[in-house]
Amino acid sequence: STLQFAGALHATVLKQVCLKNPSSRTLVYKAVLVGRDADHFSLPKGSTVTIAPKSQAMVAVEFRSCFLRAAEAVLLLSSSTVAGIQGLTLTFTLQAQVKHMEPAAIIKCKSPCYEL
């Protein structure tokens, strides 16, 4: 699955992934960001996700753009064994793109165009 991040230059974009646990035991996942641009993505709620039995949990992923080119990374979720139960390893492709730029500040100044 792919998560698309689109926003302004230097803006922070937040996306969430919903993980479901259909089993009757608790699942624990360790989240890791890997890839060329992994440093520009972050996990604001931490890298460990615990999912109670028969419920779901959200994993938040943030992207902060600092350049104009497209960015890519992979979100890797690997499960830890809890009471003999281990979930599947999950991967998500993260793709980010700057759609527009907003000025950081506007400065007005007056100056003569030509002086002798």
Buried (B, 14 or more C-beta within 10 A) or exposed (E): EEBEBBBEBEBEBEBEBEBEBEEEBBBBBEBEBEBEBBEBBBBEBEEEBEBEEEEEBEBBBBBBBEEEEEBBBBBBBBBEEEEEBBBEEBEBEBBBBBEEEEEEEEEEEEEEEEEE
